[in-house]
Each structure stands twice: as C-alpha cells, then as structure tokens.
C-alpha cells in the first residue's frame, strides 16, 4: 500500500510539472516563399494643420508596425495615399526627430534604412487608382493628416466600404477612424451602426494638447463618435495597445495599437 501511495504522489508531482509548460508558435514567412496575397494600406497625403500651422501627414509607427506584421505573415503590402505621390510622416513620429518623442521606435528606424521603403513613400498610388479586387484586406494609417484628408472623403469612404461589404478585413487605426464617422454602406446606413469600435481617445487628445500647449485637432473623434446613435464606441487607458474586431471591421485606438490591429487582420485572413 505504501508503494502505491508513493507512486500516486510521484505521478501527481509529474503532472504538476507538466502543467507549467507553455509553448507558443507563430508562423513567420521564410525568404522566397510565395506571397499569400496583397494588403492595401492607405495613408494621408501631406497637408497643413489649420490649428497649429504644422505640416502634417501620417504617423510612422502606424505604417511600419503593421507592415512588419503583414510581411512576417507572408503578405505583400501596397501603399496608396489620398492624392498619390510622395507622403511625409508627422515630425513627432520620426525616430530621428529632434524632439525625441519617437526615438524608441526602432522598427520605423529600421525601415528608414531600406531604399525600397523610402521609394515606396516617395511614389504612392492615388487611392482612386487601385482596384479592390487586387487585395485581400485594407488598412488605414492614422496620423494628423487624416483629420483633414480622410474626413468626409467620399472616395475613400467608398473604397473602404467596398472592402467591408466584400467581407474582407477592413481596418483603421488612430485618427484614420475619423472616416467611420461618416462612411455609409450601400444601403445608406452608417457602417458603424450596431458595431463596437475604437479610435483616438479624449484622454490622449488632452495629453497631446497639454504637451504642446495648444489645441492640436479641429475636432475630437471620441466626441463625434459618441453623438452617433446605435453604435458602441469604446476606449481604454491612454496609449495602451487596444484593438477591436467586430465582424470584419477592425479598429485600433492609437499609434500603439497598429500591431494589434494588424494581427487581427492576419488572424481573420487565416480563417
């Protein structure tokens, strides 16, 4: 009997040890493997803020961090912009900017060393020149520019809705979610009706305004979203990585949420 009790105790200890083991596997596309398809990313063309007078464009990390996710998952990325041609990153998002605000962003810094990446920024397609049938998903890049160039942009709204209504992953992060304040489906209903989604939060706008000592944005996405009836706009802690997938609509709260939103796109495509 003593032997049996000892054996059972040993077995229990072994099982306890086994239960502490954790494993993680994630596909990484190897060099030379065939592409799984093309994802369209759309960024703002250069503009000027009417609030600050600053030159504005796209936020670098909201392009580069999702780009890395898509490339590692085996997808090609094509970049379009509202007007086509050369696009410019917001100064504070440039890791080499004197402010040091994004000096930690080694992913963007790495891409900036690549000639092909700089060539891509210098020669974007105009969004009206792309064929949605060529792509498996769409991803809208945020930044300060979209608050002017995406808002009430009917051509971009139609492009995004075309992807959405075709059942393809349709993603927007940070200030690019301003598009969702007005985008309507083919039946005339707002795309976000009945949806749970996120975008740049008031707490984050407060932080940015206080940091520079002035009101930066002409309006706030959270304020406008909460005026919409029949939709559920959610935010979490300021600058936490936060993304939501509701059906094939994917949204990310701000610049730190691009990777999370991109992973949701890849997960959806894998299904």
Buried (B, 14 or more C-beta within 10 A) or exposed (E): EEEEEEEEEEEEEEEEEEEEEEEEEEEEBEEEEEEBBBBBBBBBBBBEBEBBEBBBBBBBBBBBBBBBBBBBBBBEBBBBBBBBEEBBBBBBBBBEBEEEBBEEBEBBBEBBEEEEBEEBBEEBBBBEEBEBEEBBBBBBBBBBBBBBBBBEBEEBBBBBBBBBBBEBBBBBBBBBBBBBBBBBEEEEEBBBEEBBBBBBBBEBBEEBBEEEEEEBBEEBBBEBBEEBEEBBBBBBEBBBBBBBBBEBBBBBBBBBBBBBBBBBBBEBBEE
